[in-house]
Amino acid sequence: MRWYVIFVETGYEEQVCKYINKAITDVFEDVNFNLLVPKRKIYERKQGIRREVVKMMFPGYVLVETDNILDFYLRLKGSPRVIKVLRNKEVFSEITNDEIKQILFLVNENGLIDISEAFIVNDKVQIINGPLYGNEGIIKRIDKRKGRAKVELSINYNSLLIDLGINLLQKYEGLGST
């Protein structure tokens, strides 16, 4: 099975997934597919108070894994809030294995990227827990005040910078000479 991108009305990603999953019994029963709407937990400040909020990682997009995208597309066509399946000319644009592996590594079983915990040691980020653990190489920048890590992800050969939540536990400086 391969992964593709469905372009939907922004703000209706979850409703489109519910509609497609409900339609399984009627329309899609003989088509194998999985749907994913990646979300991320990040910190936001409002009136000086820092809160955790959940935001869409790719607003307006639903990822679909299927073994027959043409059949899936033909049955999906005309569904409410669905605009199109992304294409490159006449061919449906496939998400590469490397791209989807990176996304699937970060999300949990509910499609959510949780907040990672980190230390800063000698101006280097060291992730100790969370989805960024082992993925320090994709971190491009840390915003300590906002509690966000700007990471670089690729989808459909496009490089994107996305904010993910990070909790900086403590800053350690290197041992000084005596």
N, C-alpha and C positions, 0 to 999 in steps of 0.2 A: 504494500500500500504506500502511496505517496501523498505528500502534503501540498495543499493549494491554499489560495487566499480568496475569500468571498468579501466583496465590498458591499457594505450595508449602510443604511442611514445611521449617522453618528448618534449614539445614545440608545440605540435599539439592538445592540449586539446580543444581549442576553435574551431578549424577546424573540429574536430570529432563531437562536439556538433552541429555545423552548418550542417554537413552532415546528422546526425541522424534526426535533425529537418526537413531538406528538404525531407528526405526519408519518413517522416510521411505520405505524401499523397500517396506514392506508396506501401511501404512495411509495415510500422508500424501503419497503420490507425486504426486497431482494438486493438492495445495494448496501454493501458494507461501508461504514463510515464512522469517524470519530470527529467531534467538534471541540475546538479549544478557543476560548476568549481569554488570552493572558491578561492578568491584572497585577498591579503592584501596590504594595503597602508603602506609603511614604509619609513623612512628617510635613505638616503645614502649620504655619503660625497664623492665628487669628486673634486679634486684640491682645497680642503678647503671650498667648497661651499656645503651646505646641501640642498638636493632636496628631494621631495616626488617622490617615484616610486611605481609602482604596480607590485607585484610578485605573482606567484602561491603559494597557501598555501600547496598544495600537488602536486608537479610537477610530471607529468606522470599519473595522476589519474583524472577520471571524476566520480562524484557520480550520481547514477541513482535511482529514486524512481519508482517502478512499482508494479503492482499486479500480474504479471506473469513473473518472471525472466527467466524461461526456454524458453518460447516463445520469449521473448525479445532477449535472447542470441542466439537462433537459427537463428533469422532474422538478428542479428548484425554480426554474424560469417562471416568472410571474408571481412568485411568492411575495407577500407583503414585506415592505422595508428592505428587500434585497435589490441591489442595484446591478451587480454583475460579478462574475468570477474573473479575476485578473488574468489577462492574456498578454502574450507577446505576438502581435500580428494575429495569425490564425491558430496559434498553439496556446493552450492554457499554461500560465506561468507556474512552474513547480518550485517549491521551496527546496533548496538543496539539503542533503543529509547533514552537512556541517552546520547550516543555519538552524535547522529544526532541533538538532541535538543540543545546541547551546540554549535554546529557549526551553526545551523540555527539562534540561538539567536545572534550570533556575526555578521553574514553577513546581508547586506541590500538586497533589492529586486533584485539587479544586481549581487549578489554573492560576493560583495566586503566588506571587513572589513576595515572600515575607521580608522583614527587616533583618539585615545581617548585623552581627556584632564584631567590632574591630578595635584593635589597639593601633596607635601610631608609634612606631619605634624608629628613632633616628630619621624622621620625616618619610618613612615608608609605611604603607598600610599593611597591616597583618590581620586578615580576617580569621576569627576564631570560631565563628558559628554562623549558620545561616546559608542562604542560597549562593552567596558569593564566595563561600569557602572553597578554595582550590581554583577559583576563577579571578584571582587578583590581577591577572594580566589584562582583563577587559576594562578595568577601572582606569579612567582617563583623568579624573579630577575628583576631589573631595570638597564639599562645602560643609565645613564643621558647624557653622551657625544654623544652617537649615537641616542638618542631619541627612545629607544626601550624597550619594556616590553617582557621578556621571559615568555611565558605562557605554561601551561601543558594541552594538549588535548589528548583525547584517541580516536582511531579509529581502529575498528576490534581487540579490546582488546590489542592494542599496545599503550603505552604511548609515546607521542611525545612532545618535547619542540620546540615551534615555536615563532619566533620574530614577535611582532605586534608593530605598531607605537604608540608612546605616546608623548604628548606634555606637558612637565612639566612647569606649569605656574609660580610657585613661591614656595620657600621653607620657611615654617614657623617653627620656633622653639617654644618650649613650653614656657610659661610665667615663667620667673625666679622669685625667691623669693626676696622680697625687704628688 
